[in-house]
Amino acid sequence: MNITKTAVKRTAVAGVALTAALTMAACSSDSGSDTSSTSTSAAAATESTVTNPEPIATIPAIQPGGDTSVALDQGFLDALTSLNITPGVIGTATLADGALDFPITGGTATVYPKDSGYRPFVQGAIFHQGSGISLTAGENVIQLENFVVVPSKPAILFADVSVNGTLAAASFPLFNLNGSTLEPITVDSAGNAILTGTKVEVSPAAAEFLNTTLGAPGAVPDNFLVGVATLTVPTAAG
């Protein structure tokens, strides 16, 4: 961790928790950053003309061991049923009791003072490689996998999208992450930062893609609520 040496352990936990919170939440008072079509460039920082300040926390390697869980909204489940879509999981993802779970496999993040004017003040990415979800509709199977969460306005979850085994788009802006209902951060007994309350919503680009692929115009509206996310982020220094 590259932070001030006073109260290092306490600051490390707070720094990681703050990073994860701001990564998941779209801060309406801040100007957003552009994101590209690849996970590498999506994770890269877009510097403003403001002089680069000292970061308040640097996490060079978010450790595996945490996860992102999404409690699926009943409206989303009802929509799948009405469209005759069967959801499934890919790789290390699990689906149980109405919740999808995706292990965190790594990532990096740097947090700058919010009032410094430096944008984006949270830079980095949280990776969920080797897992995802499938949506089967008749003969079509849509695979959404290798999720990457990056900070922007709104925060975005990118994914590799395949149709019937053929890659259709790499690092596609799949979900918008609406942090307006994010609850206060807590830290569990193992030292993990727990963030819950972020709304996972279908992005306009994803809605158009799904409607076209399913041959059902308007079936999936923009910003359709998928569920509410809970993020468990290990706070041990990398």
N, C-alpha and C positions, 0 to 999 in steps of 0.2 A: 504494500500500500504506500503511495506517495502522498502523505498528508502530514499535517503538523504533528510534532512528536509529543505534544501534551495529550494525555489520556488517549493513547493510541488505540487500545482495544475498543473503548467506548465509541470513539470517532469512526473507527472502521465499520462497526455495526451500523451506525447512523448513516455513514456515507453510502454503503451498499443499499441500505433501505431507501434512502433518498433517491439514489440513482434508479432503482427499480421502479419506484413510485412515479418518478417523472418520465421514465421511459414508457410506462403503461398509460400515463394520463396525458390528455391533450390540454395544455394550459391555454385557456382562451385569451389571457392577457398578453401572450407572447406571440411574436411573428414566427411563422413556421419555416421549415427548411425544405428545400427540394430533395426528392428521393429519386433514384434512378431505377433502371430495370434489372439490376443485378444486385445480389446480396452484398457483394464486396463494396460496390460504390454506394449502396444504400446505407451501409454502416459508416461510411466515411463522413468526416465533418465538412460542413460548408462554412468557412470562416467569413465573418463580416469584416467591415473596415475598422471595428473596434480593436484596440491593442489587446493581444492575447493575455488575459490575466492569469494569475496562479489558480490552478484548480483547487476546489475544496475537498475533492476526493478523486482518486484514480484507482480503478479496479482493472489491472491489466489482464486478469484471467478469472472470470467468474467460474467457480468450481462446479462440476457436475454433482448431482445429488438432490437438487431441487426439482420442482415441477410446476407446470401451469395446468390448472384444472378449470374446466368450463362447465358450470351447471347449466344444462340446456333449458332454454325457455320453452314452456308448454306450447306457445304459439308456433315456435319453430318446429317442434315435434309434430304438431297437428298439420303444418304445411307439408312436411315430408310425407306424412300419411296420405294427404289429399292428392299429392303428386305421384303417389306410388313409388316413392324413393326409399330405399333401404340403406340406412347408414351402417358403416363398418369402420374398423380400425386398421392401421398400417403399422408394421414394425413394432416398436415398443409402446405405442399408444394403447390405452385401455378405455373401455366404455362400460360403466357399471353404475347402477342406481341413478340413471339420468345425467351422468357427468362424464365428460371426456377428459382424459388426463394425458399430458405430454411431458416426458422428462426433459429437464433443462440439461443440455450437453456442454454448454460453455458460453463464452461471450466476453465482452469487454465494455467498459464504460468510464467516462470521465465527466465529472460535474463541475461546472464553473459557477461562481456567484451569480444568482439570478439578476441582481441589481447592477451587474457590471456592464450590461448592454451587449455582451458577447453572445452571439447566436450561431448555432443552437447551444444553449447553456448545458444541455445534456447530450453527450455524443457517445455512440457505440452501438451495440447490438446484443440481443440475447438469443441464443441458438437452441433449436429443438430438432437436431438432426436425427434421421432414422425413424421418424414416427410421423403419423398423419391420420387423415380420415378418408374414407371412400364413400361415394354416393352412387348407388346402383339404381338405374331407372331403365327397366327393360333390358335391351342389349347394350346400353351405354353404361360404362363405369368411369366415373370421374374420381381421380385421385388427387388429394391435396396434402402435400407433405413437406418436410424439412422447413418448418416454420422459423421465421426470423422476425423478432420484434425490434423496431427501430423508432427513435423519437422523431416526431415531426408534428405538424398541425393538420389533422389529428395524428395521434400515434397510429402507426400502421403495422399490421402483421403481414409479412410477405410469405409466399409459399410457391413451391414448384407444383405446377398443375399439369396433369396428364389425362388424356381421354383414351380409353381402351388401350392402355399400355404405351401410348405415344405421347411424348412431351409436347404440350401445347404452349406452355409459357413458363419460363424460369423466373423465380423471384417476382411473382405476380402480386400486386397489391390486393390481397384477398379480403382482409377485415380491417375496418376502422376500430380503434380502441378508445372508447369514450370514457374518460376518467372523471366525469362530472359527479359521479356517485361513489367515487373511491373512498373507502373508510380509512380512519387513521391507521397508520402503520403500527404493527405489533411485532415483537420478537419472541419466538417460542423458547422452550427450555434448552433446545439444541443450538440456539443462537441464529436460527433462520429468520430472515425478515419475511413477514406475512403481509401480503397486500390483497385485499378483497374488495369487490364492488365495481370493478371496471366492466362496462358493457361492451360486449363483442358484437359488432354490427357488420353486416355485409356491405362492402364498399360498392359504390355505383358501378365501377368497372367489373367487379365480380358478379353483380346482379345482371348486368348485360350479358356477360359470358355464360352464366348459368341458364338464363332464359333462352339464349340462342342455342346452346347445346341441348337443352331439354325440349326445344321446339315448343315452348310455352311462353310467348311474350307476356310480360307483366306478372308472371307467376311469382317471381322474387323481386320485391320492391327495393329501391335504394335504402340503405341504412336499416335493413330488416334485422331485428334483434335475434341473435343466435343464442346468447346466454350471458351469464355473469362469471367473470374470471377471478380465480384466486391464485396468486403467484407466491410460491415458496422459494426464496432465494438464499442459498448458503452464504454466510457472511465471513467465512474463514478467508484469510488472505491467501492469494495465489502465489 
